[in-house]
Amino acid sequence: MSGVIVTGPPRADARDIEALAAYGVATVSEAMGRTGLIGPELRPVQQGVRIAGSAVTVLSWPGDNLMIHAAVEQCGEGDVLVVTTTSPSTDGMFGELFATALRRRGVRGLVINAGVRDTQELRDMGFAVWAKAVSAQGTVKATGGSVNVPVAIGGQVIRPGDVVVADDDGVVVVPRERVRRTAEASEAREAKEAEARAAFLEGQLGLDRYGLREKLEALGVRYATYEEHEKHEEHERREESEAHGERDGHAGKDEA
């Protein structure tokens, strides 16, 4: 497998990335029309951490971390390293030494569609990681790959310079051209949720705030007291039993 190391890919404006960093993964995805989520397979090694930064992408051979070494040189302040492999892998391709080198360069975290190890050390040093697996299985440095090319994880394409937002809920990718308007849409959504939160604290129900009673009625969902429901269920059971009896009776006559 040959490859390429692309240098100097375009990035979103740092101020827009910082604005986006104020919002959680769920909010950002909703603000983009419920798109951009990488999927539930990648989980955080730590808890209570949120990051946002420009993606430096890596395409590696499974069980081979050579291209991660090559990618470190391409990483800078505010970046997030995004790694995937040419076929599924859970090997521990990344650990504390990589994190030390990346932290020195100002990298905010790692998203990897494979395994990591040294997880306690990663937590202790405060280096944020989202990974498919935790595995002590080591790797080799033997096969070429690519850095800063489009990669796909969980059906989501991540290009170099796209913005990655990650927190306890998972990972979302924002195309670099959409970062500013996604931050603005996220702000609007947060304001709307703040209004709803205040209303719920006062006792308002979502059924009334969102007009869902009408939706239930349109779907044929009805209200009934417990006694009414029990009487209705008993009536249904009786009718079903009588229908079974009639069918059994007809079957007996045919056999005769």
C-alpha positions as CSV (number, residue, x, y, z in Angstrom):
1,M,0.0,0.0,0.0
2,S,1.6,3.3,-1.1
3,G,0.2,6.6,-0.1
4,V,0.6,10.4,0.2
5,I,1.2,12.9,2.9
6,V,-0.7,16.1,2.1
7,T,0.6,19.3,3.7
8,G,-1.2,22.5,4.5
9,P,-4.8,21.6,3.9
10,P,-7.4,24.4,4.3
11,R,-8.8,25.0,7.8
12,A,-11.8,26.8,9.2
13,D,-11.3,30.1,11.0
14,A,-10.0,29.5,14.5
15,R,-12.6,31.9,16.0
16,D,-15.4,30.0,14.4
17,I,-14.0,26.7,15.8
18,E,-13.8,28.3,19.3
19,A,-17.4,29.4,18.9
20,L,-18.5,25.9,17.9
21,A,-16.6,24.4,20.9
22,A,-19.1,25.9,23.3
23,Y,-21.8,23.4,22.1
24,G,-22.2,19.7,22.7
25,V,-22.2,17.0,20.0
26,A,-26.0,16.5,20.2
27,T,-26.6,20.3,19.7
28,V,-24.2,20.6,16.8
29,S,-25.7,17.6,15.0
30,E,-29.2,18.8,15.5
31,A,-28.1,22.3,14.2
32,M,-26.9,20.6,11.0
33,G,-30.2,18.8,10.5
34,R,-29.3,15.7,12.4
35,T,-26.2,15.0,10.3
36,G,-22.5,14.6,10.9
37,L,-22.5,12.0,13.6
38,I,-19.8,9.3,13.3
39,G,-21.8,6.8,15.2
40,P,-22.0,5.1,18.6
41,E,-19.1,2.7,18.0
42,L,-16.5,5.2,19.1
43,R,-16.6,5.9,22.8
44,P,-14.6,8.3,25.0
45,V,-11.8,6.9,27.2
46,Q,-12.4,9.7,29.7
47,Q,-15.6,11.4,30.9
48,G,-16.6,15.1,31.2
49,V,-14.4,16.3,28.3
50,R,-15.4,18.3,25.3
51,I,-13.1,19.2,22.4
52,A,-13.4,20.9,19.0
53,G,-10.6,21.2,16.5
54,S,-9.4,20.8,12.9
55,A,-9.1,17.3,11.6
56,V,-5.7,15.9,10.6
57,T,-6.7,12.6,9.0
58,V,-4.8,9.3,8.8
59,L,-5.4,6.2,6.7
60,S,-3.4,3.3,8.1
61,W,-2.9,-0.4,7.5
62,P,-4.6,-2.4,10.3
63,G,-2.1,-3.2,13.1
64,D,0.4,-0.7,11.7
65,N,0.9,2.8,13.2
66,L,3.6,4.0,10.8
67,M,1.3,6.7,9.4
68,I,0.4,8.0,12.8
69,H,4.1,8.8,13.3
70,A,4.1,10.6,10.0
71,A,0.9,12.5,10.9
72,V,2.4,13.9,14.1
73,E,4.6,16.2,12.0
74,Q,1.5,17.6,10.3
75,C,-0.3,18.4,13.5
76,G,-0.5,21.8,15.1
77,E,-2.2,23.9,17.7
78,G,-5.9,23.2,17.9
79,D,-5.9,20.1,15.7
80,V,-7.7,16.8,16.4
81,L,-6.0,13.6,15.0
82,V,-8.5,11.3,13.2
83,V,-7.3,7.8,12.4
84,T,-8.9,4.9,10.5
85,T,-7.6,1.7,8.9
86,T,-8.1,0.1,5.5
87,S,-10.0,-2.8,7.1
88,P,-11.4,-3.3,10.6
89,S,-8.9,-3.3,13.4
90,T,-9.0,-3.2,17.2
91,D,-5.2,-3.3,17.8
92,G,-3.8,-0.8,20.2
93,M,-2.3,1.6,17.7
94,F,-2.0,4.6,20.0
95,G,-0.7,5.1,23.5
96,E,0.9,7.5,26.0
97,L,4.0,8.2,23.9
98,F,2.0,9.4,20.9
99,A,-0.1,11.5,23.2
100,T,3.0,13.1,24.7
101,A,4.2,14.1,21.3
102,L,0.8,15.4,20.1
103,R,0.2,17.3,23.3
104,R,3.6,19.1,22.9
105,R,2.3,20.3,19.5
106,G,-1.0,21.6,20.9
107,V,-3.3,18.8,19.6
108,R,-6.6,18.6,21.4
109,G,-7.3,14.9,21.1
110,L,-7.7,11.8,19.1
111,V,-10.5,10.1,17.3
112,I,-9.6,6.6,16.2
113,N,-11.5,3.9,14.5
114,A,-9.3,1.2,16.0
115,G,-7.8,0.5,19.5
116,V,-5.8,2.5,22.0
117,R,-3.8,1.5,25.1
118,D,-2.2,3.2,28.1
119,T,-5.7,4.5,28.9
120,Q,-4.9,5.3,32.5
121,E,-1.9,7.3,31.5
122,L,-4.0,9.1,28.8
123,R,-6.5,10.1,31.4
124,D,-3.9,11.1,33.9
125,M,-2.2,13.4,31.4
126,G,-5.5,14.9,30.2
127,F,-5.2,13.8,26.6
128,A,-8.8,13.2,25.2
129,V,-9.4,10.1,23.2
130,W,-12.4,8.6,21.4
131,A,-11.8,5.0,20.2
132,K,-13.5,1.9,18.9
133,A,-11.6,-0.4,21.3
134,V,-9.2,-0.6,24.2
135,S,-6.5,-3.2,23.5
136,A,-2.9,-3.8,24.7
137,Q,-2.2,-5.5,21.4
138,G,0.9,-3.9,19.9
139,T,1.4,-2.9,16.3
140,V,4.2,-2.7,13.6
141,K,5.6,0.1,11.5
142,A,5.8,-1.5,8.1
143,T,3.2,-0.3,5.6
144,G,2.6,3.0,3.8
145,G,-0.6,4.9,4.1
146,S,-1.9,8.5,3.8
147,V,-2.1,11.6,5.8
148,N,-4.6,14.5,5.2
149,V,-6.8,12.7,2.7
150,P,-10.6,12.2,3.1
151,V,-11.4,9.2,5.3
152,A,-14.6,7.5,6.2
153,I,-15.7,6.4,9.7
154,G,-19.1,5.0,10.5
155,G,-20.4,6.1,7.1
156,Q,-19.3,9.7,7.7
157,V,-16.6,11.3,5.4
158,I,-14.0,13.4,7.3
159,R,-11.8,15.7,5.2
160,P,-8.6,17.3,6.4
161,G,-9.6,20.6,7.9
162,D,-13.1,19.7,8.8
163,V,-14.0,20.4,12.4
164,V,-14.4,17.5,14.8
165,V,-16.5,18.1,18.0
166,A,-16.4,15.3,20.6
167,D,-17.8,14.8,24.1
168,D,-19.4,12.1,26.2
169,D,-22.1,11.6,23.6
170,G,-19.8,10.8,20.8
171,V,-18.3,12.6,17.8
172,V,-19.7,14.8,15.1
173,V,-17.9,16.2,12.0
174,V,-18.7,19.7,10.7
175,P,-17.6,20.5,7.1
176,R,-15.1,23.3,7.2
177,E,-17.2,25.5,5.0
178,R,-20.2,25.2,7.4
179,V,-18.5,25.9,10.7
180,R,-19.6,29.5,11.2
181,R,-23.2,29.0,10.3
182,T,-23.3,25.8,12.3
183,A,-22.1,27.7,15.4
184,E,-24.8,30.3,14.8
185,A,-27.5,27.6,14.4
186,S,-26.2,25.9,17.6
187,E,-26.5,29.2,19.5
188,A,-30.1,29.6,18.3
189,R,-30.9,26.0,19.3
190,E,-29.3,26.5,22.8
191,A,-31.5,29.6,23.2
192,K,-34.6,27.7,22.2
193,E,-33.7,24.9,24.6
194,A,-33.2,27.4,27.4
195,E,-36.7,28.7,27.0
196,A,-38.1,25.1,27.0
197,R,-36.0,24.3,30.1
198,A,-37.5,27.3,32.0
199,A,-41.0,26.3,31.0
200,F,-40.5,22.8,32.2
201,L,-39.1,24.0,35.5
202,E,-42.4,25.9,35.9
203,G,-44.4,22.8,35.3
204,Q,-45.3,23.0,31.6
205,L,-45.6,19.7,29.7
206,G,-43.9,18.9,26.4
207,L,-47.3,17.7,25.2
208,D,-48.7,21.2,25.5
209,R,-45.6,23.2,24.6
210,Y,-45.0,21.3,21.3
211,G,-48.6,20.7,20.4
212,L,-48.3,17.0,20.8
213,R,-51.8,16.4,22.1
214,E,-53.1,17.1,18.6
215,K,-50.5,14.7,17.2
216,L,-51.7,12.0,19.5
217,E,-55.3,12.6,18.5
218,A,-54.4,12.5,14.8
219,L,-52.6,9.2,15.3
220,G,-55.7,7.7,17.0
221,V,-54.2,7.5,20.5
222,R,-57.0,7.8,23.1
223,Y,-57.3,8.5,26.8
224,A,-59.2,6.1,29.1
225,T,-59.5,5.6,32.8
226,Y,-58.1,2.3,34.2
227,E,-61.7,1.0,34.7
228,E,-62.6,1.9,31.1
229,H,-59.5,0.3,29.8
230,E,-60.1,-2.9,31.7
231,K,-63.6,-3.1,30.5
232,H,-62.5,-2.5,26.9
233,E,-59.8,-5.2,27.2
234,E,-62.3,-7.7,28.6
235,H,-64.7,-7.0,25.8
236,E,-61.9,-7.6,23.3
237,R,-61.0,-10.9,24.9
238,R,-64.6,-12.0,24.9
239,E,-65.0,-11.2,21.3
240,E,-61.8,-13.0,20.4
241,S,-62.8,-16.1,22.4
242,E,-66.2,-16.2,20.7
243,A,-64.6,-15.9,17.3
244,H,-62.2,-18.8,18.1
245,G,-65.2,-20.9,19.2
246,E,-67.1,-20.3,16.0
247,R,-64.0,-21.2,13.9
248,D,-63.6,-24.4,15.9
249,G,-67.2,-25.3,15.5
250,H,-67.1,-24.9,11.7
251,A,-63.9,-27.0,11.6
252,G,-65.7,-29.8,13.5
253,K,-68.6,-29.8,11.0
254,D,-66.3,-30.1,8.1
255,E,-64.5,-33.0,9.6
256,A,-67.8,-34.8,10.2
